[in-house]
Amino acid sequence: MKSRFITGMVTGAVIGATTSMLMMPQMDGRTRRKINKMSRRMSNRAGEFMDDIKGSMM
């Protein structure tokens, strides 16, 4: 149950970040690179967190 919730949160965050990037074309390249970098970090951390949760459930 918790893993579904966390997966939903991560998915929502990624969709939100992508949508905001598409809706704000006036952003400069530097800002987009920062957002992309942070998105990758968040995704990696969420994946590690999910692995930790799965490991603790077994």
C-alpha positions as semicolon CSV with decimal commas, in nm:
position;residue;x (nm);y (nm);z (nm)
1;M;0,000;0,000;0,000
2;K;0,275;0,245;0,094
3;S;0,474;0,165;-0,219
4;R;0,176;0,252;-0,439
5;F;0,135;0,583;-0,260
6;I;0,502;0,671;-0,299
7;T;0,501;0,561;-0,662
8;G;0,202;0,787;-0,720
9;M;0,374;1,079;-0,553
10;V;0,690;1,036;-0,761
11;T;0,489;0,998;-1,080
12;G;0,291;1,311;-1,000
13;A;0,607;1,508;-0,931
14;V;0,763;1,402;-1,261
15;I;0,446;1,481;-1,455
16;G;0,420;1,819;-1,282
17;A;0,781;1,910;-1,358
18;T;0,744;1,806;-1,721
19;T;0,420;1,999;-1,762
20;S;0,566;2,312;-1,609
21;M;0,864;2,294;-1,844
22;L;0,636;2,262;-2,146
23;M;0,412;2,547;-2,035
24;M;0,697;2,789;-1,970
25;P;0,892;2,811;-2,296
26;Q;1,040;3,148;-2,198
27;M;1,273;2,976;-1,950
28;D;1,636;2,999;-2,046
29;G;1,857;2,696;-2,100
30;R;2,025;2,730;-1,762
31;T;1,695;2,707;-1,577
32;R;1,589;2,404;-1,778
33;R;1,919;2,230;-1,706
34;K;1,874;2,296;-1,334
35;I;1,522;2,155;-1,339
36;N;1,635;1,849;-1,534
37;K;1,922;1,790;-1,293
38;M;1,696;1,818;-0,989
39;S;1,436;1,591;-1,150
40;R;1,698;1,323;-1,207
41;R;1,818;1,354;-0,847
42;M;1,464;1,326;-0,713
43;S;1,395;1,025;-0,932
44;N;1,714;0,852;-0,817
45;R;1,642;0,922;-0,452
46;A;1,285;0,800;-0,488
47;G;1,411;0,480;-0,650
48;E;1,658;0,424;-0,367
49;F;1,384;0,491;-0,114
50;M;1,155;0,240;-0,286
51;D;1,433;-0,020;-0,282
52;D;1,483;0,040;0,091
53;I;1,112;0,000;0,158
54;K;1,092;-0,317;-0,049
55;G;1,395;-0,456;0,134
56;S;1,245;-0,383;0,475
57;M;0,915;-0,549;0,381
58;M;1,076;-0,880;0,292
